[in-house]
Amino acid sequence: MIDEKELIKSLEDLTDEYRDKQANAKNEKHNAFLTGALGILIDVTNMVRHWPKRRNRMTNLEHYKREISDRWMGYVKHRGQERYNEYLGLAIIDVYIEDLKRLGLDEPATAVASVMHWLVREYQEPIKLKQWEKDLLDCVFNKSLDFRDYHDLLEMKHRGYFKGISNTDMKLGEILENCEVVE
């Protein structure tokens, strides 16, 4: 897991890099974009500085750092060094979109603010359900109610079904949004 101080230092370095780019902005539109990106980087850095101490939890950045790095290097290798820093953004956005699709969100917002907040949000391990378990929850029940609100579901869980659901206080809609079908 990445150290909090290391993460803050990386964000500060990235902020400095964007300040340098802003000083050399090509036009007003480019300057406005960089100003927005700087504001978000500063906000995210402050969020990391002040987030509550975590116990063995990781952010999406920590969880996906290897995948982001591999994609980044792949872009640089195939497309050349001249746009090295821009490729990091492309790699992050690719991984971000895949994670949101995994969570069941079809049209993710790729605004810089959305991506930056996703990076520092806690990574959610998918809930593993069999296809029939997912279909049952999806077709029959009110998704705004908690799993524990259904006596029959709790009884099935006690008999060995729905093994992937560890928190019965979750709403059925949340379970369905964060599930992965396994055989």
N, C-alpha and C positions, 0 to 999 in steps of 0.2 A: 504494500500500500504506500502511496506517495505521502511524504511528510508534509504537514500543513505549511511549515515554513518554506519548504521547497516549492510548493504550489504558489504561495504568495510571491516568492522571488521570481518564479517563471512568469506570473501575471504582470508583475512590475516591469520585468524585462520587455515583455510584449507591449506594454503601455509605452515604454520609452521608445521602442521601435516605431510604434504608430505616431508618436509625437514627432519623430524625425521625418517620417513620411509626410505628416501634415505640414511641416515647415517647407517641404518641397512640392506641395500640392500643385497639380497642373492647371486646375481651374476651380471655380466656386463650387461646382457640383461635387468634385472630388474632395475639396476641403470640407464641405458639409457632411459627406459620408464619413470621412475620417474623424470629424468632431463627434459624430454619433457613436462611432465605434469606440473612441476613447472614453466617452462617458460611460458606456456599457462596461468596458474593461475596468474602469475605476469602481463602478458599482459592484461588479463581481468580486474584485479584490477586497472591497470592504465587507461584502457578504462572507467571504471566506475567513477574514480576520475575526469576525464577530459571531460566526455560527457556533452553536453549542458544541461542546466537546463530544466527539462521537466514540462509540465503543465498537471497534472492529467493523465499521460500516465503510463502504467506499462510494465515491461519487462515480457518475458516468465517465468522467475524465479518467479516473483511476482504472476503472474496469475496461474501458475501451482504448487505453493509451497505446497498446501494442498494435491493435488493428488500425488505429489512426496513423501511427508511425509507418506501418507497412504500406498503407495506401499512399501516404505522402511521398515516400521514397519511390513507389511505383510511378507516380505522376512525374516526379523529377527525372527518373530514369528514361521514361518513354517520351516525355515532352520537352526536356531540356532544363538547364539551370536558370535561364533568364527570368522565370516567373516563380522561383523557388518558394517565396513566402505565400504567394497566392494559392499554391497547391496545398498548403497546409489547411487553408480554409475549405477548399474543395473536399479534402479527405475528411475533415470534421463533419461537414454537412452530409456527406455520403453515409457516414456511420450514424449520424443523428437521424436521418430519414429512415434507415433500416431499423433502428431501435423503436422509433415511433410506429412503424408498420408492425413490428413484433407486438407492440402493445395494442394494436387494433385501430390505430389512427391512420386513415387513408391519405389525407391531404395535410401533411405537416406544414407549419409556418416556418419558412427558412429565414425569417428576419434575424438579424444579428442578435437582438435581445433574446429571442426564443432559443437560439442555439447556445448562447452563453449561459442562460439559466439552466438549460438541459445539462451542460457540462458539469455544473456544480451541484446539481440535484443528486440525491442518493440513488444509487443503482438499485433497481428492483429485479430480483431474481424471478423468472417466470414461474407461475403456478402450473404444475404438470397435471393435466387431466387426460383421461381417455376420451376418445371422440364421443362416445355415447354419454359420458358424464357432462361434457360441454353442451351437447345437443339438448340434454334434459334440462340443464339450467337455463339455456337460451330460449327454449320453446315453452316451458310450462310455468315458470315462476316470475313473480314481480321483481324486477331487477333493482328496485330501490330499497328492498328489504334485506336484512342481514341473513346470512346463511343459517345462523342459529335460530332465526324466527320460524323455521320450518322443522317441525318435529320429525317428519319422515326423512328429511335429509340428514339430520343428526343421527337418527337410527341407522340409516345406511352407512354413515361414516363409522359408527361403532361396530358395524359388521364387516368393515374392511374396505369399503368403497370411498371415493374422494380422498385418497391418501395424500394428494398434493395440496390439499387445503389445510394449512396449519392454524390459521386464524379464522375462527368461525364468526368473529365480529365483523368481518368484511361484508360489504354489500355484494349481492350477486353480480351487479353490473361491474364492480371493481374486479371481481374474480374473473369474469369473462374478458375484461379489457387486458388483464395481465396474465392470461393463461397461454399455455403451449400444449398442443395435442401430442401425446406420446402413445405408443402401442403397448 
